[in-house]
Amino acid sequence: MNKKEKKQSSSMNPFVPLLLMVLACAIVSYFVSPGAYDRETIDGVTRVLPESYHAVERTPITFFNLFRSIPEGLTATANMMFCVMIIGGIVEIYKRTDTVGAAINSVLKASEKMNSQVIIAIVMIVFFIFGGVLGWSEHIIPFVPIIISLAISLGYDSLVGMAISGFACLISFAVAPFNVYTVGISHTIAELPMFSGWQLRMVALVTIWVLSLVWVMRYAKKIKADPSKSLVKDVDTSSLKIPVDNNLKFDLPKKLSFVVLGVSILFTIYGILKLSWSYTEMATTFMIGGVIVAVINRVNYEDAINMVLDGAKGAFNGALIIGVARAVQWTMTNGGLIDPLVHGLSKLMGSASAYMSTVGMFIVNFFINALIPSGSGQATAVMPIMVPLADMLHITRQTAVLAFQFGDGISNTFWFTNGTLLIYLSLGKVPLKSWYKFILPLQGIFFLAEFIFLFIAVQTGYGPF
């Protein structure tokens, strides 16, 4: 094994930190002081009763349940996992019919006339919109390999490809003004008008977009000029580049295939926004599109099935990460760790000023997100405590929701327990340590920007209440 292979093999397998977190939660369940809040369900929403915290019997994670957490996590996220695998299979049809290759070839030819920096900036803005306006996150997983291949073909590295697609979606999802999973649930619990206060959130979203775009473009320009400065220079990413025949033409069948892809995406967007679609309907839409593309390109049914199977196999690792990440949440819930954690942390913020308490809410949610990677799960667990705490400290509920959203969302690009982040990193073969070298300075800038927005919220009485 040569030096380069040794460096590559030393990068951490994305499943390792997740499994270690499951083990750590199981061990802690034997020592934490057990306690729980009472809950009530009103209009289908489960609320924690803030004054109801009481001692309960300890429920440590047994040796059997330690292993049970994995299939429980897989079962709980089956819809999402199979959607990722199915769409991954359908995307394989686009690859194997040379639809993707011809499109990339067209972009590469366009880059001869148009600066490649402009191209990747446009791609990143598109994914900003996916995450910030549509609230997409895991939904774009099957398309990340395509963007990574495009970035490599344009002379950048896989980290740039991951950053202009997966990272762009994650960071936009974090501060999306109309995010149903975080803002929507929080507003329901806080009894605020749905998506009220969107104006300040929109300003925050655009600010995050600008900061992220400048940061990624700066890195991309640097490593294209000098590849030795790439943070993944020691990783072999040759297999990530989708083979492209320079003679491939973007002919009529391929153009029609891309029209089908565009219609599939737009139809999915409409279904999510207007028809309350979820992962099942999304997978169905792409399956229909895949069949049409196979017919357009005259692919026989046996080859089409094999393409889907191959693509699903390629997406399996990413899908599995989602289920294993959910195992952490299952272990915490069944080990009785969530309520004691929320109770203890909320006590720390009782005597601070309104602004410092708001910052405290942000910091608390930042760390809780390491243990509860689900935005909707964290909103359900934490907001029933944050809302009455905000009332007692004379902080508007809208400000408390903003502190939660910032703390939960921005940290999605930081914590290694976030399954979606790990999927994006694995798709680009980006080691976790390389990602931290890239993201930590930007995280510091994000923190500063969010502290400013929280200060504005406190000073203006961000409301309506």
N, C-alpha and C positions, 0 to 999 in steps of 0.2 A: 504493500500500500504506500503510495507516494504521499508527500507532504500535503498536497492539496486535498487528497481524499481523506486524510486524517482530520484536517480542519473541518471538512464538510461533515464527517461522521460524528464529530464532537458536538454539533448543534443539538439542542434538546428536542426530543420527540414531543409534539404538542399534547399528546395524551398524558405524558408524565406529570406535569404540574396539576392537571385536573384530577388524576388518580391520587396524587399526594394530598390535594385539598380534601378529597373525600375521606382519606385516611385520617387527616388532621381533625376534621369535624367529628369523626367517629370517636376519636380519642378524647377530645374536649367534652363530648357529651357525658363522659363519666365524672367530670369535675365541675362543670358549670352549676351554679345554684339554680335549680329548676323554678320556673315561674311562667305564667301565661296571662294573657288578657282575655276577657270575655268578648265575644263577638256577636253581632246581631246582623241580620240580613233585611235590608229595606229596599224595596223596588229592585230586587235582584243584585244589590250591591252589598257585599260583606264589609262591615265596619268594625273596627276595634273600639271598645269602650275604654277611654283613656284612664279612668279612675278605677278600673277593675282588676289591675294587676295583682296577682295572688300566687301563693306557693302551690306547686303541683308536684305530683310524684315524678321522680326522675325516670326518663325513658331513654337510657343509653342505647347506642347502636350495637347490636350483638354482632358476633363474628359472622353469622349467617346473613344478617341484614346489611353488613358491610358490602358483601358481594351482591346482595339483592338490589342494592341501589343502582347498579349499572343497568340491569334489564328494566327496572322501574323507570329510569331516565329515558331509556330507548323507547319504551312504551308510551310515555307521556309526550314525546316529541315525534312519534311515528309519522304523523301527517306531514310535518315539516321535512323530516328526513326523506320520505319517499318522494315528496315534491322535488327536492334537490336532486335526487337520483334520476327521476323521470325527465326533468328538464335537462339534466346533464346528458341523458341518453339522446334526447331530441337535438340538442346542440351538436352532438356527434354527427348527426345526419347533415347538418349545415357544413361541418368540417369536411366530411368524407366526400361530399358532392362538389367540393372545391368552391363552395359559395363563399366561405370565410376567406379562403386563400385568395380568391379573385378580388374580394373586397379589400383585403390588406394590400394586395399588389396595386390596386388602384390608388389607395392612400399613399403608398410608397412613391408612386409616380407623381402624385399630387405634391408630395413633399419636396420634389425637385423644383417646383414652382412656388410652393408655400413653405415657410419656415416650419420645421418639425416642432418647434416650441409652440407655435400657434395651434398645431394639430392636437398636441397632448393637452393644451389648455382648453380647447373646445370639448375634448372628450371628458375632461375633469368637470367642466361646467355642466355637461349633460348628467353626469352621475351626481353632482351636487343637487340638481333638480330632482332626480330620483329619490334621494334620501331626504332632502329638506322639504320638498313640496308633497311628494307622494308617500313619504314615510317608509320607503323601502330600505331593507337592510340585507337579510338573508336572501331576499328575492333575486338579487343580482349575482349570486354565487356562480351559476353556470357561465356567466359572461365574462367573469374575471380572467380566466385563462386566455380568452381571445384578446383582451386588452393588454395583458402581460406580453403575449406574443407580438402584438403590434408595437409595444414600447421597445422590445428587444430588437425588432426589425428596423426601428427608426434610429437605433444606435444607443439606446438607453439601457438600463438594467431592469431586472424583474421587480425591484423595489419601486421604481417609478411606475411601472404598470399596475402594481397593487395599489399605489398611492392615488393614482388618478381614477381608480375605479372603486375598489373596496373601501379604502380609507375615506375617499370623498363621500361615499354613501354613509358610512358610520358617523362621521363628524357632522354631517348635515342632519342625520336622524337625531343627533344629540340635542339640537336646538330648534328642531322643526316646530313652527308655530301651530301646526294643525296635526300633531302627532297623536293619533288615537290611543296608542299604547301607553304613553306617559302623560301628556297633557290632558287627553280625554278622560282617562281614569281618574287622574288627580282632581280635575274640575268636578267630576261627578261626586267624589268623596267630599270635596271642599264645598259642594253645593254652589259652585260658581257657574255663571252662564258658560255653556260649552265654547271653548276656544276664545273666550274673552281675553283682552289684553294682548291680542296677537300683534299689535303694532310694534311694541317694544321687542317682542320675540323676533319679529321680522328684521328689525335693525340688528339685533344680535346675530341672527343667521347670516346676514350679508357680511357683517364684520368677520365672522368665523370663516366664511367663504374666502374673503380677500386675504386674510392671514394665511390660510391653508394653501391657497393658490400661489401666493408669493413664495412661501416656504418650499413647496414642491418644485416650482419652476426654477428656483435658485439651485436646488440640489441637482435637478435634471441637467441644467446648463453646465454645472461644474463637472459632473461625471462624464458627460458627452465630450467635453473638452479634454478631460484627463480620466480615462476609465480606471486608472489605479486608485482613484479616490472613491470608487464605488464601495458601499458598505457590504456588498455581497460579492466582491471580486474573487473571493476564495471558494465560492459555491458554483458548481457546474450547473448552469441553467440552460444548457443547449437543448435539453429535451423539452423545454417549455416553449420553444419556438415552433409554431405550426409551419410545416414545410410549405413553401410557396414556390410554384413554378413561375419564373419570370415571364413565360409565354402565356400564362393563364389570362384569359380575357373575361371581362365582366359582361358576358353575353346575356341574351334575353332570359334564358332559364334562370340564371343566377340573379338577375335583376328582379325577376318575379319572385324568386325565393326570398330575397331581402324584403320585398313588399309584404310577403306573407309574414315574415318575422316582425316587421313593423306593425302590421295589423294585429298580430298576436299580442304584442306588447301594449298597444293602445286599447285593445279590447279587454285585456287584463286590468289595465288602469281604470277603465270605466267600470268594470265589475267590482273592483275593490272599493271605489269611491261611491258608486251608486247602488250596487246590488249586494253589498256586504259579503263579497266573496272572500274566501280564505285560500289556503294552500291547495285544497282538493280541486277547486274550480280553476285555479291557476295552472296546475299540472294538466288538467283536461284541455284547456285552451291551447297549450303548447303541443300536446299530443296531436290535436287536430291539425295544427299548423305543420307539424312534422310529417304527417301522412301526406298532406298536400304537396309539400316540398319534395318528398320522395317520388310522388307521381310526376311532378313537373320535370324532375331530373331523370325520369325513367329508371328508377331503382326498383329491382324486383323485391317481392315481399320478404324473401329469406334474407337478402342482404340488408334490407331496412331493419329487420328484427335484430340481426347481428350488430348493426351499428348502434342501435339503442342499448343493447346489452353491454357492449364495450364502453359506451359513454356512461352508463349507470355504474359500471365497475370503477371507472375513473373517478366518479363523484362519491363513491362509497366512503372513503376516508373522511372527506369533509362532512358528509351526512352523519357519520358516526360520532364525530366530535360534538355535534349538537346534542346528541343523546347523552354522551358522557358528561358534558357540561351541566345538563339538567340533573344528573345524579348528585352533584354538589348540593343543589337546592333541596332535593329529596332527603339527603342525609341531614341537612340542617333542620328541616321541618320535622322529620320523625325523631330526631335526636333532641328536640325541644330547645334549639339554640336561638331561633329567630327572635322570639319575644323577649328573653332576657337581654339579648344584645340591644334591641331597640329601646328597651326600658332603661338600661344602664347609660347608653349614649344620650338619651333625651334628658337625663338628670344633669348632665354636664353643662347644659345650656340655660339653666334656670335663672342665673343672676347677672348675665351679661347685658350690654346695651342692645338696642334693637338691631343695629347694623352688625355688631359682633355675633349676636345670636343668629342672624341670617347667614353670616359667613360660617358659623358653626353648623347650621343645617346643611349648607353646601358640603362642608368637609365630612360630616357624618355620612351623608349619602354617597360621597365619593368612595369611602371605605366600605360601606355596606354593599356597594355594587360589586366589590370583589367577591362577596359571598353570595349575593343574589343577582346573578348576571341578567336576569329577566327584568326588563323595564316595567312591564305590567305587574309582575310579582312583587317588585320592590315598591311600586306605587301602592299596591294593596296593603303591604305590610307596614309601610312607613308613614304614608300620608295621614292615616287616622290619628297618629301621634303628633305629627307636625302641625296639623290644623288647630287643635286646641292649644298647643304650645304657642303658636303664633297669636292666637286670641289673647292669651294670658300676658304675652310680652308686647302687646299692642302693635304687632306686625300684621300687615294685611295678608289675607289668605293667598291672594294672588302672588305676593312676594314669596311666600312659603313654597308655592308650587314652582315658581321660577328657580328657587334655590335647589329644590329637589331635582328639577329637570336638568339643570347645569351639573349638579353633582353626580347624577346617574349617567347622563349622556356623554359628557366629555371623557369620563373615565373608561368608556367602552373601547377607546383606542389605547388604553394603558394596561388594564388588568389582564393577566394571562388566563384568568378563569372565564373570560368571554369567549364562548365557543366560536362565534362568527369571526372575531379577530383572528383566532388561531387557524380557522379555515383559510382566510385570506393569506395569512403568512405561509401556510403550508402550500397553497397553490403557487406562490411565488418563490418557494424554497428560501424564504427570508428567515434566518435564525432570530430567535427572540432577542438576543443581545444586540444584534445589528438594528433591529427595530427600535429598541430603546435608545440607541445612539442617535437615531434619526428623529424620534418623536419627543424625547424628554425636553429639549430646549423649547420646542413648540408648545408642549404642555404648559411650561412656565408662562409663555406669552398668553395662552388661553386663560390661565388662572387670573392673570392681571386684568384681562379684558372682562372676564366674568365678575370679578370683584367690583369693577367700575359699574357694570350694569346692575349689580345687586345694590350698590350705593345709590344709584339713580332710583331704583325701585323703592328703597326705604325712604329716601328724601321726598319723593313725589307722592307717596301713599298709593303706590301702584295698585289698581283696583280692577273692578268696582268696589271690592271690599276684601 
